Amino acid sequence: MNAEMQALYWRIQNNNDHSGQDAVSLLMPSDGSEPATLLPTEVSFCSRRSGRQDVDLKWSDDDSDLFLNLLERISNDDPSDDEGIVLDINDGIVQGIVQLVALARFQTPWPTDELVAEDINTVRDEVEVGDLVAVNSLYGYPMAIVVGMDSIDLTCVLLEDIEKDGLSIVPDHSVIILNRNSALPNTFAASDTGEAEVFH
């Protein structure tokens, strides 16, 4: 992605609730004519800081690339437009993408080795960042969105809980590491069993 984005930052703030958690917000600096904009996210993580002052972290290239990839998937606008990108922070789609980028940046991924089922013989398309996949878990096929990858594994954000006996064992919006073989076409998540997609 070559689009030029305005400078964005993560603001890390102590929750002040004695939970030991830091909260993450998106900070859009002022252009001089308007005050800076702060968008709280639902993301928090265990703090290892001794101080309680706010910390601002500039978005990494990975943050920006993920944001632009996700935006391109759901927007009619071309993120590579030479005029660059001006974010409408009041847009619900933009807010949702910011949440996903924050999760990918700050949440520690869950391992899924003990959660996935045996491989299923089915057609698999090439997976890209921003794709929806169904997780081949022992407890069904919850939907997830791909936010990163390497040659072996996918990094995904769950869009549904993984449930066992009606109880959530991995909540939605958790970040997971998933072997590519355990990522099924998203049509599995739209059915009870995925039986129609299985080759016998």
Secondary structure as UniProt FT lines:
FT   STRAND          9..14
FT   STRAND          21..28
FT   STRAND          37..46
FT   STRAND          55..58
FT   HELIX           61..74
FT   TURN            79..80
FT   TURN            82..83
FT   TURN            89..90
FT   HELIX           92..106
FT   STRAND          110..111
FT   TURN            113..115
FT   TURN            129..130
FT   STRAND          132..135
FT   TURN            138..139
FT   STRAND          143..149
FT   STRAND          153..158
FT   STRAND          162..164
FT   TURN            165..166
FT   STRAND          167..170
FT   TURN            172..173
FT   STRAND          175..179
FT   HELIX           180..182
FT   STRAND          183..185
FT   HELIX           186..188
FT   TURN            189..190
FT   HELIX           195..197
//
